[in-house]
């Protein structure tokens, strides 16, 4: 197929995860929907909660988590793409 740019993938997934965490937190803060799920996940992402400030903290965690995940995914993709040629 071709090589994946790890930095671009990290940036894209970081932005996507950050937006998802932010929207989910704000939705929970305004409507109460998903508050229990956020409380459970706040064990993994300290500070993320069903509040406005908690949503911003969650967005920061989402950016970090998504960027690290995207970078590792890009590295693994490129490694296996070089090893396995169909």
N, C-alpha and C positions, 0 to 999 in steps of 0.2 A: 504494500500500500504506500507507505512513505513514512518519513520520520515526523513525529509529533513535537512541536515546540513546547517543552515542559513549562516554561515561564508563562506562555500564553494560556495554557491549560490551567495552571495554578491561579492565574489572575481571573479567568472566566469562572472557575468553580468557587473561588473565594467571593466574588461578587454575588454569584447565585446563592450560595449558602448564607451569606450575610443578609441578603434581601429576604430570603425565606425565614430566617430567624427573626428578623425585624418585624416582618408582616405578621408572623405567627404570634409574637409577643404583643404587638399592638392590638391585634384582633382579640387576644385574650384579655388585655387590659381594658378594652372598651366594652366587650360583650360578655366576658367570662368564659367564652368557649375555649376549651383546651387548657384551662388553668391547671388541672391536675396533671396533665402530660408535661407541662412546663415545670411544675414542681418536681416531678420525677427526674426529668432531664437536668435540672439544676444541680443534681449531684455530680454530673459529668462536666457541666459548664457553670462554675460558681458565679453567682451574681445575676444569672439570667432568671428573670421572674416575670409574672404577669403585671408589670407596671411599665410606665413610659421609660424610666431610667433602666429598668431590667431589660427592656427590649433593645435599648441601645447597647448595653453590655452584651446581650445575646448576639447582636449583629456583629460586634467585634469578634466574639468567639466564633461565629459562623465564617467570617472572613479568614481568620487564622486557620480553623479546621479545614475549610474548603481549599485554601491555598496549599496547605501541607498535603492534603489528600490528592489534589490535582497534580502537584509536582511529583509525588511518588507514583501516581498512576501513569504519568507521562514517561517517567524513567523506566518503569516496568514494561510499558507498551513498546518503547524503543528497544529495550533489551530483548524481548521475546520476538519482536519483528525481525531483528537481525539474526536470531537463532533459528527461527522457523520460516523458511521460504517455501511457499507452495508452488 
